[in-house]
Amino acid sequence: MPTAEYAGNVVELNEEGFLVDSSEWTPEVATGLAEEAGLGPLTDKHWTVLTFCREDAAQQGQPPGLRRISKLSGVNMKELYQLFPKGPGKLAAKIAGLPKPQGCI
């Protein structure tokens, strides 16, 4: 499997660019993944979503889907699409260091 280095952190990625081991995630890794995805600097709203995704996944045992993020994170659906264009559920999970959510193509 490929590896990548973000701010001195070497992580293993799967073929779609998701972390193989979510315990390797750090904010610096998130910043690197976001840059690779073409997102500008991560804003407070981005971090709100990423933090929610990580905390919810720890509680639920799987990454949250888009509707759950929108309903419970305090960031509405329109904002999610602005923050994470082209598939916000999948992109938020990737940057949060989580596996691809079930139901995402």
C-alpha positions in Angstrom: 0.0 0.0 0.0 1.2 3.5 -0.7 2.5 5.8 2.0 2.5 9.6 2.3 4.2 12.1 4.5 2.5 15.1 6.0 4.5 17.4 8.3 6.9 14.6 9.1 4.1 12.0 9.8 4.4 9.0 7.5 1.0 7.3 7.0 -0.2 4.3 5.0 -3.1 5.0 2.6 -5.4 2.6 0.7 -6.0 2.8 -3.0 -8.6 5.6 -2.6 -6.3 7.7 -0.4 -8.0 6.9 3.0 -5.8 6.3 6.0 -5.4 2.5 6.6 -5.0 3.1 10.4 -7.1 6.1 11.7 -4.9 6.2 14.8 -2.2 7.7 12.6 -4.3 10.8 12.1 -3.1 14.2 13.3 -4.3 17.7 12.5 -1.2 18.0 10.3 -2.2 14.9 8.4 -5.6 16.4 8.0 -4.1 19.6 6.6 -2.0 17.6 4.1 -5.0 15.5 3.0 -7.1 18.7 2.6 -4.4 20.3 0.5 -4.2 17.2 -1.8 -7.9 17.3 -2.2 -7.7 20.9 -3.4 -9.3 22.5 -0.3 -7.9 25.8 0.8 -6.8 26.3 4.4 -9.0 24.5 6.8 -11.4 26.9 8.5 -13.1 26.7 11.9 -16.2 25.2 10.1 -14.0 22.5 8.5 -12.6 21.6 11.9 -16.1 21.6 13.4 -17.1 18.9 10.9 -13.9 17.0 11.2 -14.0 16.9 15.0 -17.7 15.8 14.8 -16.9 13.0 12.4 -14.0 11.7 14.5 -16.0 11.8 17.8 -19.1 10.3 16.2 -17.2 7.5 14.6 -15.5 6.7 17.9 -19.0 6.5 19.6 -20.8 4.7 16.7 -18.1 2.5 15.4 -18.3 3.8 11.8 -18.0 7.2 10.1 -21.2 9.3 10.0 -23.1 9.6 6.8 -23.8 13.0 5.3 -27.3 13.4 6.8 -26.0 12.6 10.2 -23.2 15.2 9.9 -25.7 17.8 8.7 -28.2 17.0 11.4 -25.9 16.8 14.4 -22.7 18.8 13.7 -24.3 22.3 13.5 -23.2 22.7 9.9 -26.1 22.5 7.4 -26.1 20.6 4.1 -25.5 23.7 2.0 -22.4 24.6 4.0 -21.2 21.0 3.9 -21.2 21.1 0.1 -19.4 24.5 0.2 -16.8 23.2 2.6 -16.3 19.8 1.0 -17.3 20.0 -2.6 -17.8 16.9 -4.8 -19.0 14.5 -2.1 -18.8 16.0 1.4 -19.5 12.8 3.4 -16.7 10.9 1.7 -14.2 13.9 1.6 -14.9 14.8 5.3 -14.3 11.2 6.3 -11.1 11.0 4.3 -9.7 14.2 5.8 -10.8 13.2 9.3 -8.7 10.0 8.9 -11.7 7.7 8.8 -12.7 4.9 6.4 -15.0 5.7 3.6 -18.6 5.8 4.9 -21.0 3.1 4.0 -23.1 4.0 1.0 -20.5 6.3 -0.5 -19.5 5.5 -4.0 
